[in-house]
């Protein structure tokens, strides 16, 4: 009987620990390129993310083809010529909140967050450190951050004929609202 009770308690603790992870299935990533010839902006609302408040582990995954542009031709060029979406269909980030001791997931508030990890774009992985915010409000968690990405760093070739149309550094903005899994 005691073994059954112990197993029940352990199972309940395991399920409780599992329930403490936060999941976002419709996060948003926007990128913006400002260049003398034109501005380019695209949005992806199909970003999946998992946040473990106990360890600070944080991961994002997205499909490149899910980026939407105002102009269909831009989207086509982005997928076929630059990102080679059929060859490299996904992008990801896997890292950790490095100042987890400054964030309370139990208390409403807006917290400054520092995250370090590996960003993979175009099958190239680079270490990045990003500053952002985590807002805890009524049991919901929202994360937001901005970072600068250089296409050159991720082996994304920009043909010389259009190099003035695309910025050397692209601003990437992220917003994700999490719910308890």
N, C-alpha and C positions, 0 to 999 in steps of 0.2 A: 504494500500500500504506500509506504513512504517513497519508494522508487517511482511510483506512478505520479505522486504529488510533485516530486522533484523534476520529473520529466515535463509535467504540465507547466511548472514555473519556468523552466528553461525554455520551453517552446514559446510561452507567452513573452519572455524577455527577448527572444530572437525576433518574434513578430514585431514587438515594440521597436527594437533597434532598426528593423527593416523599414518600419513606417516613418522613421524620422528623416528619411532622405526626401529632398525636395526635387520635383520634376517639373520641367517646362517643356511642353510639346509644341508650342507655337511662339517661340522666341522670335525676335526681330533683329536682323542685321541689315544695316544700310551702309553702302559705301558711296563716297563722294570724291570726284576728281575735278579739281578746278584747274583749267589750263587756259592760255590766252585765246585759243580758237573756240572752245566750248566747254561747258560743264557737263559732267556725266554723273548720273545718280541711279542707283539700283537698290531694290529692296527684296529681302528674303524673309518671309513670315513663317517658314517651316523649319525653324531652327530648334533642335532638341537639346536639352541640357539637363544634367543631374548635378545637384549640389548636396554634399553631405555635411551638415552643420557640425557634426561631432569631430570630423577630421579636417574639414576645410577643403576636401577634394572637390574639384569642379571640372566638368567636362562639357564640351559643346560638339555637336555634329550637325552638318548641313550638306544638302545636295547643291552643287554649283548651279545646275539648271533651274533651280527654284528662284534665282534672282530675276526680278522683273524690271524692265526698263520702260521709259515712256515711248521710245522708238523701237519697233520690232527689229529693224536692221542693226541697231546697237546690240541688242540682245543676241542676235545671230552671230555677229562678229565676236562678241565676248565669249560665247560658248565654243565656237568653231576655231577661231584664229588665236585667241589669247589664252583662255583657260583650258582649252582642249577637253571639254567636259565629258566627252565619250571616253577618253583615255584616263582622265583624272576626275571622276565624278563627285568626289567628296572633299570636304575640308573639315578639319577638326582642331580642337584645343583640348589639352589635358593638363591640368595644373592643380595648384593648391593656393588657398587664401593664406598669405604669409603673416598676416596680423590678426589671426582668428581670435586672439585674446581680447581684441578691442571691439568685437562684434557680439551682440547678444541676440540670439534668435528667439528668445523668450520674452523680450521687452521691446515694445514698439519704439521705433526711432529710425533715424537715418545715420548710417555708419560709413565712414571712409574705409574702403577695402583696397588692399594691395594683393595682386594675384601674380604668381610666377608659374610658368609652365612652357609647354611646347606647342607651337602653332604649326599646323601642317596645311600648306596650300600648294596645289600643283605638284603633289608628291615630294615636296621639300619641307623638312621640319627644321624650325629655328626656335631657340629659346626666346621668350618674351616676358616682360614684366609690365603689368598694366595697373593703373590706378582707376578706381571707380567708386560707386556707391552701392550699398545694400540697404534697402528700406524694408523694415519689418512693420507691418500694420495689420492688426486684427488677425494674426495667424498666417497672413500671406507674406511672401518674400519677393521683392523685386530687385533685380540687379541691373546696373547700367554702367557702361564704360565706353571709352573712346581710345583708339590707338591708331598709330600711323604705320602703314605697310608700304614697302617699296616693292613694286612688281619685280624689279631686277633681283632682289634678295631671294625670290622664290622661282627663279628661272622662267619668268613669264616674259617672253620676247615681244617687244613692241616694234613693229616695222618702222623703218626710218621715215617712210612717207606719211605716217600718222603720229609720229612721236611728239609733235607739238599739240596734238589733240588730247593727249593723256598726261596727267600730272606724273611727275617722278615719284611723288609720295601720295598715297591714297588714304583719306580719312575713313576709318571704319568705326561705326557706332553700333553698340549692342544694347538691347533691352530684353529682359526675360522676366516673366512673372511665374513664380513657382508655387506649386501646391504640394501638400504632403502626399507622398506616394503611398 
